[in-house]
Amino acid sequence: MAAPGEVRFATATDGVEIAYLTAGDGPRDLVLIFGFTTHLDLCWDIPWFSEWLRRSSEHFRTVVFDKRGSGLSDRPAGTGSIEQRTQDVIAVMDDAGSERASFIGISEGGPMTIVFASMHRERVERILLYGAMSRILWAPDYPDGVPSGLANSFLQMITEEWGSGAVIGTQFFHHAADPERTIAAAAKFERNACTRQMVAQMMRANIEIDVRALLPTIAAPTLVMHASEDPLVWPALGRYLGEHIPGARYLEVPGDFHCSWRDDDIDSVITPSLRFLLEDLPSIPSAPDRTERVLASVLFTDIVGSTELAARVGDAAWRRLLDRHDAAARREVERHGGRLVKTTGDGLLATFDGPSRAIDATHAIQATSAELGLEIRAGVHTGEVERRGDDVSGLGVHIAARVASLADAGEILTTRTVRELTVGAELTFSDRGTHTLKGVPDAWALFAVA
């Protein structure tokens, strides 16, 4: 089957070209995010891919793309963090002229969908997650996760077998009617879709995914689906999604497959998915003056030793110094796509649509402040905030402020959520232990940005 549409390219914020195509001309848009890796010229020979696109495009204008590092998209050094890949979705939607869409997130496309729906609620109608997860690895508070030894063995096998056809042919897709022919076709797909080095990076990043903290922030109507005996992404991981996304429905379809070569298996997943996505959306009365809850990356900065410095240089000189600091800080926040909420007398509060941008802006603020003889400590947290007019408040803001107060001079401290969302980016974190934040429930693991 030929590509069912013209392949086009959207330019991401860092200049990476993302290949995508649209199919169908329905009244609503649908973004289809497949898991793992695709190739927009070759994947339509695989029924799992072609049937999802064929049937969805009968009802929707469907947008599908190759993730960075695979298929026809650019293959930079690294596959990018889940935050960067989510920004790639924005680039594709904007280039395709899609303001708002429903989303299907399959397997590793599920966490991408979760992050997008948390950060860009206004662009999401509803969500379908199939064979997906919020985290893969076992943790004390996640007992159904995969032991790290088993995950690393799987990663080694994927890397060694990639290009032979065995990965797509038997590990991710199950129940081939003609195994020999299937393996041959899958081998061609693997060799073209992704390099062996890149597939190792991609799988390593997938194993480290953890977006559990974002699940309570999902506002769109959501259906979570899973095969009852999925041998790759265990059903318990799907059940966790259904239990922790507010108002989500959960549906298990009978079957021992993750993705499948069999028509009946494919239909058993696609039919209820489309039925859910085509339900009439409830009308939500607009209330433009109400408090809006949004996900944001919150930055607090503080000038170290400000009281002593002000006493030493005098009030007039201190005000001039603060004015220069505030002006430079505002420029850096805006240059990195953020919004300066307010200055605090010896620091600032700003919000960003992603933690990487917040961290990059902080590095720049620290550099410009150093030129003024000032040392800056900072805290970054990604969480839900309340936005009313130009101000923000809520627990997310409070957490960022408490984190900043624990930072050393010249240090950027972050919460675990920030670290998890930037896995795959060119950032290095050092563990700073677990802390109790005044006025905030639970203990919080903090990390310093190198």
ZAMARGU-4260 file (C-alpha; in steps of 0.2 Angstrom, whole numbers, plus 5000, padded with zeros to 4 digits):
<rodrens>
0) 5000/5000/5000 | 5007/5017/4995 | 5007/5031/5008 | 4989/5037/5009 | 4993/5056/5007
5) 5007/5068/5003 | 5022/5068/5016 | 5025/5085/5022 | 5038/5092/5034 | 5035/5103/5049
10) 5050/5112/5058 | 5052/5110/5076 | 5058/5124/5088 | 5076/5117/5087 | 5075/5116/5068
15) 5072/5097/5067 | 5061/5093/5052 | 5046/5081/5057 | 5038/5071/5043 | 5019/5070/5043
20) 5004/5067/5032 | 4986/5070/5033 | 4972/5058/5027 | 4953/5061/5026 | 4943/5076/5027
25) 4931/5074/5042 | 4924/5088/5052 | 4936/5085/5066 | 4954/5082/5068 | 4963/5067/5075
30) 4981/5065/5079 | 4987/5047/5079 | 5003/5044/5088 | 5010/5027/5085 | 5022/5019/5098
35) 5040/5015/5095 | 5045/5019/5077 | 5037/5022/5060 | 5041/5026/5042 | 5028/5035/5032
40) 5033/5027/5016 | 5034/5009/5022 | 5022/5006/5037 | 5007/5005/5027 | 5011/4988/5021
45) 5009/4983/5039 | 4990/4980/5043 | 4991/4987/5061 | 4997/5004/5054 | 4986/5005/5038
50) 4970/5000/5046 | 4971/5013/5060 | 4974/5026/5047 | 4961/5020/5035 | 4947/5018/5047
55) 4951/5034/5057 | 4952/5044/5041 | 4934/5039/5036 | 4928/5050/5050 | 4942/5062/5054
60) 4955/5072/5046 | 4969/5061/5053 | 4987/5068/5056 | 5001/5055/5058 | 5020/5058/5059
65) 5037/5050/5061 | 5045/5055/5078 | 5061/5063/5077 | 5075/5051/5075 | 5065/5039/5065
70) 5057/5036/5048 | 5057/5051/5036 | 5060/5064/5050 | 5077/5071/5054 | 5089/5060/5064
75) 5098/5072/5075 | 5110/5066/5089 | 5097/5058/5101 | 5079/5055/5100 | 5074/5070/5111
80) 5065/5071/5128 | 5047/5067/5129 | 5045/5086/5131 | 5054/5089/5115 | 5044/5076/5106
85) 5028/5084/5113 | 5034/5101/5106 | 5036/5092/5089 | 5017/5088/5090 | 5014/5106/5091
90) 5024/5110/5076 | 5015/5096/5066 | 4998/5103/5071 | 5002/5121/5067 | 5009/5116/5050
95) 4994/5106/5046 | 4982/5120/5052 | 4975/5110/5066 | 4969/5120/5081 | 4961/5106/5091
100) 4960/5087/5089 | 4957/5071/5098 | 4972/5060/5101 | 4976/5042/5100 | 4991/5037/5109
105) 4997/5019/5106 | 5010/5011/5117 | 5025/5024/5119 | 5013/5036/5110 | 5003/5036/5126
110) 5015/5045/5137 | 5017/5058/5123 | 4998/5060/5123 | 4997/5062/5142 | 5011/5076/5142
115) 5003/5085/5127 | 4985/5084/5135 | 4992/5091/5152 | 5002/5105/5144 | 4990/5110/5130
120) 4973/5106/5136 | 4965/5119/5125 | 4970/5109/5110 | 4963/5092/5115 | 4945/5086/5113
125) 4947/5068/5119 | 4960/5055/5122 | 4961/5036/5117 | 4976/5027/5125 | 4979/5009/5119
130) 4993/4997/5126 | 5000/5012/5135 | 5009/5016/5151 | 5014/5031/5162 | 5029/5022/5168
135) 5038/5005/5164 | 5050/5001/5178 | 5046/4994/5195 | 5047/5006/5210 | 5042/5004/5228
140) 5026/5015/5224 | 5024/5006/5207 | 5024/4987/5211 | 5017/4982/5195 | 5031/4989/5185
145) 5044/4979/5176 | 5060/4974/5185 | 5075/4984/5179 | 5085/4968/5175 | 5071/4962/5164
150) 5070/4979/5155 | 5088/4980/5152 | 5089/4962/5145 | 5074/4967/5133 | 5084/4982/5128
155) 5099/4972/5124 | 5089/4960/5114 | 5081/4974/5104 | 5097/4982/5100 | 5105/4965/5094
160) 5090/4959/5084 | 5086/4976/5076 | 5086/4975/5057 | 5083/4956/5057 | 5064/4958/5057
165) 5062/4949/5073 | 5058/4964/5084 | 5043/4971/5074 | 5039/4954/5067 | 5037/4945/5084
170) 5041/4956/5099 | 5030/4971/5096 | 5018/4963/5084 | 5010/4945/5087 | 5001/4931/5078
175) 5008/4932/5061 | 4999/4920/5049 | 5015/4918/5038 | 5030/4920/5050 | 5043/4918/5037
180) 5036/4931/5025 | 5032/4943/5039 | 5049/4943/5046 | 5056/4947/5029 | 5044/4962/5027
185) 5048/4967/5045 | 5066/4967/5042 | 5065/4979/5028 | 5054/4990/5039 | 5067/4990/5053
190) 5082/4994/5043 | 5073/5009/5035 | 5064/5015/5050 | 5078/5018/5062 | 5096/5014/5065
195) 5102/5002/5078 | 5111/5015/5088 | 5095/5026/5088 | 5084/5012/5092 | 5094/5008/5108
200) 5093/5027/5113 | 5074/5027/5109 | 5071/5011/5120 | 5082/5017/5134 | 5072/5033/5134
205) 5056/5024/5134 | 5061/5013/5149 | 5065/5029/5159 | 5048/5037/5155 | 5038/5042/5171
210) 5023/5054/5168 | 5013/5048/5183 | 5013/5065/5191 | 5003/5072/5176 | 4989/5059/5176
215) 4978/5069/5189 | 4980/5085/5177 | 4971/5076/5162 | 4955/5086/5159 | 4949/5078/5142
220) 4937/5063/5141 | 4948/5048/5141 | 4946/5030/5136 | 4961/5018/5141 | 4961/5001/5132
225) 4972/4986/5134 | 4973/4968/5128 | 4969/4957/5143 | 4985/4947/5141 | 4997/4959/5132
230) 5014/4951/5134 | 5024/4967/5130 | 5016/4981/5140 | 5008/4972/5155 | 4989/4975/5158
235) 4992/4981/5175 | 5001/4996/5168 | 4985/5001/5158 | 4974/4998/5173 | 4985/5010/5183
240) 4981/5023/5169 | 4963/5020/5170 | 4963/5022/5189 | 4973/5038/5190 | 4966/5048/5176
245) 4951/5058/5182 | 4935/5051/5175 | 4944/5039/5163 | 4935/5024/5156 | 4945/5007/5156
250) 4941/4993/5143 | 4951/4977/5142 | 4949/4968/5125 | 4952/4949/5125 | 4969/4945/5117
255) 4987/4940/5120 | 4995/4953/5109 | 5002/4971/5110 | 5000/4975/5092 | 4994/4961/5080
260) 4995/4955/5063 | 4977/4947/5064 | 4963/4956/5056 | 4951/4951/5071 | 4963/4958/5084
265) 4965/4974/5075 | 4946/4976/5073 | 4944/4972/5092 | 4954/4987/5096 | 4949/5000/5083
270) 4931/4998/5083 | 4928/5003/5101 | 4941/5016/5100 | 4932/5025/5085 | 4915/5022/5094
275) 4922/5032/5109 | 4930/5046/5099 | 4914/5049/5089 | 4903/5051/5104 | 4895/5068/5105
280) 4906/5080/5115 | 4897/5088/5130 | 4895/5106/5128 | 4905/5116/5141 | 4898/5133/5145
285) 4912/5146/5143 | 4917/5156/5159 | 4932/5167/5153 | 4933/5175/5170 | 4934/5159/5180
290) 4951/5153/5188 | 4959/5142/5175 | 4969/5127/5181 | 4984/5123/5169 | 5000/5113/5169
295) 5015/5124/5169 | 5034/5124/5172 | 5036/5136/5186 | 5052/5145/5189 | 5057/5155/5205
300) 5074/5164/5207 | 5082/5172/5221 | 5097/5184/5223 | 5109/5176/5235 | 5113/5188/5250
305) 5102/5202/5243 | 5099/5210/5260 | 5118/5211/5264 | 5122/5218/5247 | 5108/5231/5248
310) 5115/5237/5265 | 5132/5238/5258 | 5129/5248/5242 | 5115/5258/5248 | 5096/5260/5243
315) 5099/5270/5227 | 5113/5259/5220 | 5103/5244/5225 | 5087/5250/5216 | 5097/5253/5200
320) 5105/5236/5201 | 5088/5228/5204 | 5081/5237/5188 | 5096/5231/5178 | 5093/5213/5184
325) 5074/5213/5182 | 5076/5220/5164 | 5089/5207/5159 | 5079/5193/5167 | 5063/5198/5158
330) 5072/5198/5142 | 5079/5180/5145 | 5062/5173/5151 | 5053/5180/5135 | 5067/5174/5124
335) 5065/5157/5130 | 5046/5157/5127 | 5041/5160/5145 | 5030/5173/5154 | 5036/5184/5168
340) 5022/5184/5181 | 5031/5196/5193 | 5047/5201/5201 | 5048/5198/5220 | 5060/5212/5225
345) 5075/5200/5224 | 5070/5188/5211 | 5056/5183/5200 | 5042/5171/5196 | 5039/5165/5178
350) 5030/5151/5169 | 5035/5141/5154 | 5026/5128/5144 | 5040/5115/5146 | 5054/5112/5159
355) 5068/5113/5147 | 5064/5130/5142 | 5063/5135/5161 | 5080/5128/5164 | 5088/5136/5149
360) 5081/5153/5154 | 5088/5150/5171 | 5105/5147/5165 | 5104/5163/5154 | 5098/5173/5169
365) 5112/5167/5180 | 5124/5172/5167 | 5118/5189/5164 | 5116/5191/5183 | 5134/5186/5186
370) 5139/5201/5174 | 5131/5212/5187 | 5140/5204/5202 | 5124/5194/5207 | 5123/5176/5211
375) 5106/5167/5208 | 5098/5152/5215 | 5083/5144/5207 | 5069/5131/5209 | 5059/5123/5194
380) 5044/5113/5196 | 5031/5106/5183 | 5014/5105/5190 | 4996/5112/5190 | 4994/5130/5194
385) 4979/5141/5195 | 4979/5156/5182 | 4968/5171/5185 | 4972/5186/5174 | 4990/5189/5174
390) 4994/5180/5190 | 4996/5162/5195 | 4994/5153/5212 | 4991/5136/5219 | 5002/5121/5225
395) 5013/5121/5210 | 5019/5139/5213 | 5021/5135/5231 | 5032/5120/5228 | 5043/5129/5216
400) 5046/5143/5229 | 5050/5130/5242 | 5062/5121/5230 | 5071/5137/5226 | 5073/5141/5244
405) 5083/5125/5246 | 5095/5129/5232 | 5113/5134/5235 | 5121/5149/5227 | 5122/5147/5208
410) 5111/5131/5209 | 5096/5126/5200 | 5085/5113/5210 | 5071/5104/5202 | 5058/5091/5207
415) 5057/5073/5200 | 5044/5078/5187 | 5055/5090/5179 | 5069/5077/5178 | 5057/5064/5171
420) 5050/5076/5157 | 5068/5080/5151 | 5075/5062/5150 | 5083/5062/5133 | 5087/5080/5133
425) 5105/5086/5135 | 5103/5089/5153 | 5112/5081/5168 | 5105/5080/5185 | 5112/5076/5202
430) 5102/5068/5216 | 5100/5080/5230 | 5090/5068/5241 | 5072/5068/5248 | 5066/5084/5257
435) 5051/5090/5267 | 5044/5106/5259 | 5036/5117/5272 | 5017/5117/5269 | 5018/5104/5256
440) 5011/5086/5258 | 5023/5071/5256 | 5042/5070/5254 | 5050/5077/5238 | 5065/5070/5229
445) 5075/5085/5222 | 5088/5086/5209 | 5102/5099/5204 | 5105/5103/5186 | 5123/5102/5181
</rodrens>
